[in-house]
């Protein structure tokens, strides 16, 4: 079995990292990271593409003023796709800006992960976000190969006390959202952030234009909040979910 190793970033930070194979159980990963204690989990999925400056600033504040502080308060494990882009970058930067120490675990297909001081394994590869505390390098060379791992790791650490936050997003986000529903995890969609988020929000209000959105909404696990008023609403929802099951 693989053992964790440290990777070091140019910002001086280190991250515990483990490379796993298809047979590795999420409980083994948590044991290796010493994250076995049952604690809440926040799954962050989606992107941040094509947002105007005003909406991007609102979204950035949502991460800095709401998501990172809530994760810190509850010492939740935050799980995302781990690369230095979109919501994963926003999550990492927010954690750093408030000086938080909650575990931030990025899960990335090994064939697409560019580690510090190493060459990219493929033209589609992306660098890791340098404020994450942990990385899991999973089998695969296509974006979306990490989706099932994200859902399973969040379930393993949280014992059902968890929530998924969906912002913007493209094709892979549909797969991520489907995995959250499969895990019976509530999804909070931040409407007004575009693309997948807005398609899902429209479906919630009866304007379904995508069969994938219809299927997710039919689960009863999806709800939407508007970006402009997201801070107060999101805080209340997450507090209720975590407090009710703590």
C-alpha distance (Angstrom), angle and dihedral (degrees) to the residues before:
residue distance angle dihedral
X1 . . .
X2 3.79 . .
X3 3.77 121.3 .
X4 3.81 125.7 -149.9
X5 3.78 120.3 -95.9
X6 3.78 131.0 -172.4
X7 3.76 125.1 -111.6
X8 3.78 120.5 -164.3
X9 3.78 126.2 -146.5
X10 3.78 129.5 -152.6
X11 3.82 89.3 -109.9
X12 3.80 88.8 66.8
X13 3.80 95.4 -107.0
X14 3.79 125.3 126.7
X15 3.79 130.0 -151.3
X16 3.78 130.6 -159.6
X17 3.79 107.3 -122.8
X18 3.77 134.7 -173.5
X19 3.79 131.6 -175.5
X20 3.79 113.7 -148.3
X21 3.78 138.6 -175.1
X22 3.78 131.0 -133.6
X23 3.80 93.1 -89.1
X24 3.81 96.3 53.1
X25 3.80 113.2 117.2
X26 3.81 118.0 -135.4
X27 3.81 88.6 -128.0
X28 3.81 88.9 61.6
X29 3.80 90.6 53.1
X30 3.80 91.5 50.1
X31 3.80 90.7 48.6
X32 3.79 91.1 51.8
X33 3.80 90.1 50.3
X34 3.83 92.7 44.1
X35 3.81 89.3 -121.1
X36 3.79 96.4 125.1
X37 3.80 95.9 119.4
X38 3.78 110.7 105.2
X39 3.78 107.6 -110.6
X40 3.82 137.0 151.2
X41 3.79 119.1 -78.8
X42 3.79 131.9 -149.8
X43 3.80 117.1 -162.1
X44 3.80 114.1 -159.1
X45 3.80 117.3 -161.0
X46 3.80 136.9 166.2
X47 3.77 133.3 47.2
X48 3.78 143.6 -100.5
X49 3.80 103.2 -121.3
X50 3.80 125.4 147.0
X51 3.80 95.0 3.6
X52 3.78 116.9 149.7
X53 3.80 118.8 -121.4
X54 3.81 94.8 -100.8
X55 3.80 94.2 49.3
X56 3.79 92.0 44.4
X57 3.81 90.0 53.1
X58 3.82 90.4 50.4
X59 3.78 89.8 49.5
X60 3.78 92.3 48.4
X61 3.80 90.7 51.6
X62 3.81 89.2 49.9
X63 3.79 89.6 59.8
X64 3.80 95.2 42.3
X65 3.81 98.7 40.9
X66 3.81 102.4 31.9
X67 3.80 119.2 13.9
X68 3.80 99.7 41.3
X69 3.84 94.5 42.9
X70 3.81 91.5 48.1
X71 3.78 91.5 49.2
X72 3.79 89.0 49.6
X73 3.82 94.1 47.2
X74 3.80 92.8 51.6
X75 3.82 95.1 31.9
X76 3.78 85.7 -128.0
X77 3.77 122.3 176.8
X78 3.80 108.9 -118.8
X79 3.80 114.9 -153.1
X80 3.81 124.8 -167.5
X81 3.79 143.0 141.3
X82 3.80 94.1 -76.2
X83 3.81 102.7 -140.9
X84 3.78 126.2 125.5
X85 3.81 96.9 -103.8
X86 3.80 142.7 82.4
X87 3.79 119.5 -15.9
X88 3.80 91.7 -5.5
X89 3.79 90.8 59.9
X90 3.80 90.4 44.8
X91 3.80 91.0 51.8
X92 3.78 93.6 48.0
X93 3.78 93.9 46.4
X94 3.80 92.1 46.8
X95 3.80 90.8 52.4
X96 3.79 90.1 51.7
X97 3.81 95.4 44.3
X98 3.81 94.3 56.1
X99 3.81 93.3 40.5
X100 3.80 92.8 -119.6
X101 3.79 127.1 168.3
X102 3.81 102.5 -163.7
X103 3.83 112.4 131.5
X104 3.80 111.7 -93.4
X105 3.79 109.4 -168.5
X106 3.79 121.4 -167.9
X107 3.80 118.7 -163.2
X108 3.79 116.0 -159.1
X109 3.82 134.9 169.5
X110 3.80 107.7 -107.9
X111 3.79 91.6 -131.2
X112 3.81 90.8 59.4
X113 3.80 102.6 38.1
X114 3.79 117.6 105.9
X115 3.79 106.2 -160.8
X116 3.81 121.0 -155.2
X117 3.81 113.2 -77.7
X118 3.79 91.8 6.3
X119 3.78 129.9 107.3
X120 3.78 120.0 -107.2
X121 3.82 112.0 -91.8
X122 3.81 90.9 -142.0
X123 3.79 142.0 0.8
X124 3.82 89.1 -100.2
X125 3.80 94.1 53.0
X126 3.80 123.7 116.9
X127 3.81 134.3 -158.4
X128 3.78 120.3 -106.9
X129 3.81 119.2 -104.1
X130 3.83 105.6 -104.1
X131 3.82 100.0 -141.4
X132 3.80 97.3 59.6
X133 3.79 116.1 111.0
X134 3.82 97.3 -150.6
X135 3.80 138.7 23.1
X136 3.78 131.1 -164.8
X137 3.81 114.7 -160.2
X138 3.79 106.4 -155.3
X139 3.81 131.9 -171.7
X140 3.78 115.7 -83.1
X141 3.78 146.7 74.6
X142 3.82 100.8 -142.7
X143 3.79 128.9 78.4
X144 3.78 106.4 -106.6
X145 3.80 94.5 41.6
X146 3.80 85.8 101.9
X147 3.81 95.8 54.3
X148 3.78 98.6 90.8
X149 3.78 91.6 44.7
X150 3.82 92.1 53.7
X151 3.80 91.5 52.7
X152 3.80 95.3 44.6
X153 3.79 95.8 47.0
X154 3.82 91.5 49.9
X155 3.80 90.4 50.2
X156 3.79 92.8 47.5
X157 3.80 94.7 52.2
X158 3.80 97.7 39.1
X159 3.80 104.6 42.8
X160 3.86 88.4 -143.4
X161 3.83 97.6 -44.4
X162 3.78 95.7 115.6
X163 3.78 146.7 107.0
X164 3.80 136.6 -162.0
X165 3.81 122.0 -136.0
X166 3.81 114.3 -155.7
X167 3.80 119.7 -163.4
X168 3.81 125.9 176.1
X169 3.81 105.2 -48.8
X170 3.79 142.1 161.1
X171 3.79 137.0 -133.6
X172 3.80 97.0 -42.8
X173 3.81 89.9 52.8
X174 3.81 89.9 67.0
X175 3.78 89.4 57.3
X176 3.81 91.9 45.7
X177 3.80 91.2 50.1
X178 3.79 92.0 47.9
X179 3.80 90.1 53.2
X180 3.81 90.4 51.7
X181 3.80 90.5 52.2
X182 3.79 89.9 47.5
X183 3.81 87.1 54.6
X184 3.83 89.5 50.7
X185 3.81 90.5 -116.6
X186 3.80 122.8 152.2
X187 3.80 115.1 -116.7
X188 3.79 121.9 -149.6
X189 3.79 110.3 -160.1
X190 3.80 116.8 -156.2
X191 3.80 100.9 -142.2
X192 3.77 118.2 -152.9
X193 3.80 93.5 43.2
X194 3.81 94.2 98.2
X195 3.79 140.0 -126.4
X196 3.81 116.1 37.5
X197 3.81 94.1 6.3
X198 3.79 93.1 55.5
X199 3.81 93.7 43.9
X200 3.79 89.2 53.8
X201 3.80 93.1 45.2
X202 3.80 90.5 51.5
X203 3.80 90.2 50.9
X204 3.78 89.8 53.1
X205 3.79 88.4 57.2
X206 3.79 93.1 49.6
X207 3.80 100.0 -93.8
X208 3.79 100.7 111.9
X209 3.80 113.9 175.0
X210 3.78 98.8 160.7
X211 3.80 128.2 55.0
X212 3.79 89.9 -143.2
X213 3.79 89.9 57.8
X214 3.80 91.4 49.1
X215 3.79 91.4 52.1
X216 3.79 93.3 49.3
X217 3.80 93.5 46.7
X218 3.81 90.4 48.5
X219 3.81 88.5 62.1
X220 3.79 90.1 71.0
X221 3.80 89.3 -135.0
X222 3.80 98.3 101.5
X223 3.78 126.2 88.1
X224 3.80 131.5 165.0
X225 3.79 135.0 -138.8
X226 3.78 126.1 -172.9
X227 3.79 118.3 -111.5
X228 3.80 93.5 -133.2
X229 3.81 92.1 59.1
X230 3.79 98.0 25.4
X231 3.79 101.5 114.0
X232 3.79 99.3 67.7
X233 3.79 94.8 34.3
X234 3.79 95.6 48.2
X235 3.78 92.3 48.1
X236 3.80 91.5 53.5
X237 3.80 94.1 47.2
X238 3.80 95.7 48.8
X239 3.80 93.1 43.5
X240 3.80 89.8 52.3
X241 3.82 93.3 48.7
X242 3.79 94.1 48.0
X243 3.81 96.6 40.3
X244 3.80 93.9 48.0
X245 3.79 93.1 55.1
X246 3.78 101.2 33.2
